[in-house]
Amino acid sequence: MKKTTKAVVLSIVVFPGAGHIFLKRYKTAALFFGIFGAAAVMIISNILSRAQLIADRIIAGEIPPDFTTILQEVTKQSEVYSSHHQTIISFSLLILWQLCTLDAYRCAKRPLNLNE
């Protein structure tokens, strides 16, 4: 497998920045890992806090434990981040992932300069 192919596959399949680690571009990899990780933590924490609130309400007996009611509660407006913020963060993650993949391809095409 060619160097460009490995870098792109690692960036797509594993995590943004993995292709840069393969290419020994550690600063760029750390940048992509950090930004993507922070945005992913924001999304996951929002999902978990919403799930915990619903679980607490089920245990307290405020809502019945049936699928339809739980689905309605899940689709209500988020209390931590609005659905608009959640959408912006999600699209930002997709764009960042694509940029990372394109950058890994670009970096694999040119020789490594250790002064970067």
Backbone as CSV, one residue per row, in Angstrom:
resi,resn,N_x,N_y,N_z,CA_x,CA_y,CA_z,C_x,C_y,C_z
1,MET,0.849,-1.175,0.000,0.000,0.000,0.000,0.898,1.242,0.000
2,LYS,0.534,2.231,-0.791,1.335,3.446,-0.887,1.188,4.292,0.375
3,LYS,2.170,5.149,0.569,2.206,6.021,1.738,0.978,6.933,1.790
4,THR,0.583,7.465,0.652,-0.584,8.353,0.620,-1.855,7.602,0.997
5,THR,-1.977,6.387,0.498,-3.165,5.583,0.793,-3.238,5.251,2.275
6,LYS,-2.116,4.858,2.874,-2.099,4.533,4.306,-2.474,5.742,5.151
7,ALA,-1.914,6.890,4.818,-2.202,8.098,5.588,-3.678,8.474,5.504
8,VAL,-4.243,8.383,4.317,-5.656,8.729,4.137,-6.554,7.727,4.853
9,VAL,-6.261,6.441,4.723,-7.080,5.417,5.384,-7.020,5.578,6.898
10,LEU,-5.845,5.829,7.442,-5.731,6.035,8.884,-6.530,7.252,9.335
11,SER,-6.495,8.306,8.558,-7.248,9.511,8.919,-8.752,9.295,8.831
12,ILE,-9.183,8.499,7.868,-10.619,8.256,7.704,-11.136,7.248,8.725
13,VAL,-10.427,6.144,8.893,-10.948,5.026,9.679,-10.652,5.157,11.169
14,VAL,-9.448,5.553,11.528,-9.049,5.524,12.932,-9.516,6.781,13.665
15,PHE,-8.931,7.912,13.340,-9.226,9.166,14.033,-8.533,10.281,13.266
16,PRO,-9.078,11.480,13.231,-8.366,12.568,12.564,-7.011,12.805,13.233
17,GLY,-5.977,12.809,12.458,-4.628,12.975,12.980,-3.812,11.701,12.957
18,ALA,-4.471,10.553,12.835,-3.747,9.280,12.814,-2.858,9.173,11.582
19,GLY,-3.313,9.682,10.471,-2.497,9.689,9.261,-1.279,10.582,9.408
20,HIS,-1.428,11.665,10.157,-0.297,12.559,10.394,0.742,11.900,11.305
21,ILE,0.289,11.111,12.251,1.239,10.377,13.095,2.024,9.399,12.238
22,PHE,1.344,8.701,11.334,2.021,7.788,10.415,3.065,8.528,9.585
23,LEU,2.768,9.772,9.223,3.687,10.579,8.415,4.727,11.319,9.260
24,LYS,4.712,11.077,10.569,5.640,11.703,11.516,5.473,13.225,11.581
25,ARG,4.270,13.675,11.454,3.948,15.099,11.597,3.155,15.246,12.889
26,TYR,3.894,15.202,13.994,3.291,15.093,15.312,2.565,16.358,15.760
27,LYS,3.070,17.530,15.405,2.400,18.770,15.813,1.035,18.902,15.141
28,THR,0.984,18.598,13.871,-0.290,18.656,13.149,-1.259,17.613,13.692
29,ALA,-0.740,16.422,13.983,-1.586,15.368,14.548,-2.158,15.796,15.891
30,ALA,-1.327,16.404,16.736,-1.802,16.861,18.045,-2.878,17.931,17.898
31,LEU,-2.707,18.803,16.926,-3.704,19.843,16.681,-5.050,19.233,16.279
32,PHE,-5.018,18.304,15.326,-6.263,17.664,14.898,-6.881,16.826,16.020
33,PHE,-6.049,16.073,16.760,-6.552,15.287,17.886,-7.238,16.192,18.903
34,GLY,-6.585,17.296,19.242,-7.115,18.188,20.266,-8.432,18.831,19.883
35,ILE,-8.485,19.396,18.698,-9.710,20.073,18.259,-10.850,19.075,18.108
36,PHE,-10.573,17.958,17.450,-11.621,16.965,17.243,-12.058,16.360,18.579
37,GLY,-11.103,16.081,19.444,-11.430,15.505,20.750,-12.295,16.429,21.587
38,ALA,-11.976,17.721,21.592,-12.763,18.678,22.371,-14.198,18.766,21.858
39,ALA,-14.357,18.816,20.559,-15.709,18.882,19.992,-16.482,17.590,20.253
40,ALA,-15.804,16.452,20.154,-16.465,15.168,20.419,-16.884,15.065,21.881
41,VAL,-16.051,15.554,22.789,-16.400,15.541,24.215,-17.628,16.406,24.469
42,MET,-17.731,17.545,23.800,-18.903,18.406,23.968,-20.177,17.681,23.539
43,ILE,-20.131,17.005,22.416,-21.308,16.284,21.925,-21.657,15.123,22.849
44,ILE,-20.662,14.345,23.227,-20.910,13.175,24.072,-21.417,13.589,25.448
45,SER,-20.854,14.656,26.026,-21.328,15.093,27.343,-22.770,15.572,27.278
46,ASN,-23.149,16.218,26.184,-24.533,16.645,26.008,-25.471,15.442,25.932
47,ILE,-25.082,14.443,25.176,-25.905,13.239,25.035,-26.041,12.520,26.374
48,LEU,-24.927,12.380,27.083,-24.969,11.676,28.368,-25.766,12.437,29.422
49,SER,-25.654,13.763,29.447,-26.424,14.524,30.432,-27.917,14.433,30.141
50,ARG,-28.285,14.463,28.861,-29.694,14.310,28.500,-30.203,12.918,28.888
51,ALA,-29.409,11.895,28.625,-29.803,10.526,28.978,-29.937,10.365,30.489
52,GLN,-29.031,10.995,31.245,-29.100,10.898,32.701,-30.349,11.578,33.243
53,LEU,-30.703,12.732,32.683,-31.922,13.418,33.120,-33.165,12.563,32.861
54,ILE,-33.217,11.928,31.714,-34.359,11.068,31.387,-34.388,9.855,32.304
55,ALA,-33.234,9.258,32.557,-33.175,8.098,33.453,-33.612,8.474,34.866
56,ASP,-33.207,9.647,35.338,-33.625,10.104,36.668,-35.134,10.302,36.737
57,ARG,-35.716,10.840,35.668,-37.169,11.041,35.646,-37.919,9.711,35.584
58,ILE,-37.349,8.718,34.921,-37.978,7.388,34.884,-37.937,6.765,36.267
59,ILE,-36.794,6.851,36.927,-36.650,6.275,38.273,-37.570,6.978,39.263
60,ALA,-37.726,8.290,39.131,-38.598,9.045,40.030,-40.077,8.806,39.739
61,GLY,-40.389,8.166,38.625,-41.770,7.874,38.278,-42.480,9.003,37.553
62,GLU,-41.746,10.015,37.126,-42.356,11.147,36.427,-42.790,10.786,35.010
63,ILE,-42.051,9.897,34.367,-42.433,9.438,33.032,-42.449,7.915,33.032
64,PRO,-43.402,7.328,32.304,-43.466,5.866,32.261,-42.318,5.287,31.430
65,PRO,-41.870,4.097,31.785,-40.743,3.488,31.059,-41.176,2.772,29.779
66,ASP,-41.892,3.456,28.901,-42.235,2.843,27.619,-41.497,3.577,26.496
67,PHE,-41.324,2.890,25.393,-40.482,3.368,24.299,-40.953,4.702,23.733
68,THR,-42.242,4.853,23.522,-42.777,6.067,22.895,-42.529,7.297,23.758
69,THR,-42.771,7.182,25.043,-42.574,8.315,25.944,-41.102,8.691,26.042
70,ILE,-40.245,7.694,26.135,-38.805,7.962,26.212,-38.324,8.620,24.919
71,LEU,-38.818,8.158,23.786,-38.443,8.755,22.503,-38.875,10.219,22.431
72,GLN,-40.053,10.521,22.943,-40.517,11.910,22.967,-39.621,12.773,23.852
73,GLU,-39.198,12.242,24.979,-38.312,12.984,25.877,-36.939,13.216,25.252
74,VAL,-36.452,12.225,24.536,-35.138,12.343,23.898,-35.160,13.411,22.815
75,THR,-36.248,13.506,22.080,-36.316,14.458,20.969,-36.644,15.887,21.403
76,LYS,-36.938,16.090,22.685,-37.177,17.450,23.167,-35.885,18.257,23.110
77,GLN,-36.035,19.565,23.201,-34.889,20.479,23.169,-33.895,20.126,24.277
78,SER,-32.623,20.127,23.939,-31.559,19.847,24.891,-31.417,20.997,25.879
79,GLU,-31.070,20.663,27.115,-30.904,21.701,28.121,-29.467,22.203,28.204
80,VAL,-28.504,21.413,27.786,-27.103,21.820,27.875,-26.726,22.668,26.672
81,TYR,-26.903,22.139,25.485,-26.650,22.875,24.245,-27.937,22.831,23.429
82,SER,-28.246,23.904,22.755,-29.425,23.877,21.901,-29.158,22.953,20.718
83,SER,-30.218,22.546,20.065,-30.047,21.657,18.916,-29.280,22.364,17.802
84,HIS,-29.399,23.681,17.744,-28.646,24.455,16.750,-27.141,24.344,17.018
85,HIS,-26.742,24.493,18.274,-25.323,24.355,18.626,-24.831,22.936,18.359
86,GLN,-25.657,21.974,18.689,-25.297,20.571,18.459,-25.075,20.320,16.967
87,THR,-25.924,20.873,16.135,-25.789,20.708,14.686,-24.521,21.377,14.174
88,ILE,-24.241,22.570,14.653,-23.027,23.277,14.232,-21.784,22.490,14.624
89,ILE,-21.765,21.982,15.842,-20.610,21.203,16.298,-20.471,19.928,15.468
90,SER,-21.573,19.266,15.176,-21.524,18.030,14.386,-21.002,18.280,12.979
91,PHE,-21.502,19.312,12.319,-21.009,19.630,10.978,-19.549,20.071,11.012
92,SER,-19.168,20.773,12.069,-17.765,21.173,12.215,-16.861,19.956,12.329
93,LEU,-17.336,18.936,13.042,-16.556,17.699,13.150,-16.388,17.033,11.792
94,LEU,-17.451,16.990,11.016,-17.358,16.389,9.680,-16.405,17.162,8.774
95,ILE,-16.502,18.476,8.820,-15.613,19.302,7.996,-14.168,19.140,8.447
96,LEU,-13.946,19.134,9.762,-12.591,18.948,10.284,-12.026,17.600,9.861
97,TRP,-12.843,16.562,9.922,-12.392,15.229,9.528,-11.987,15.217,8.047
98,GLN,-12.775,15.866,7.210,-12.438,15.940,5.784,-11.162,16.744,5.551
99,LEU,-11.020,17.859,6.253,-9.802,18.660,6.121,-8.573,17.881,6.569
100,CYS,-8.728,17.140,7.636,-7.621,16.324,8.133,-7.220,15.277,7.104
101,THR,-8.200,14.646,6.494,-7.919,13.632,5.476,-7.225,14.247,4.268
102,LEU,-7.717,15.385,3.816,-7.076,16.069,2.687,-5.660,16.516,3.033
103,ASP,-5.467,16.992,4.255,-4.135,17.425,4.663,-3.178,16.239,4.779
104,ALA,-3.668,15.103,5.257,-2.822,13.906,5.321,-2.400,13.484,3.922
105,TYR,-3.312,13.564,2.980,-2.977,13.241,1.589,-1.936,14.218,1.047
106,ARG,-2.149,15.500,1.307,-1.217,16.532,0.841,0.170,16.345,1.463
107,CYS,0.207,16.059,2.750,1.493,15.864,3.431,2.205,14.610,2.944
108,ALA,1.452,13.576,2.616,2.069,12.336,2.135,2.659,12.511,0.745
109,LYS,2.115,13.438,-0.026,2.606,13.672,-1.380,3.941,14.414,-1.407
110,ARG,4.222,15.205,-0.380,5.483,15.952,-0.390,6.430,15.385,0.664
111,PRO,7.732,15.553,0.484,8.702,14.973,1.413,8.655,15.644,2.780
112,LEU,9.046,14.886,3.799,9.041,15.377,5.176,10.172,16.372,5.371
113,ASN,9.824,17.539,5.857,10.809,18.555,6.204,10.836,18.637,7.720
114,LEU,11.927,18.255,8.342,11.998,18.188,9.798,11.985,19.564,10.452
115,ASN,12.118,20.630,9.706,12.091,21.974,10.267,10.676,22.513,10.429
116,GLU,9.661,21.777,9.990,8.271,22.249,10.092,7.777,22.132,11.503
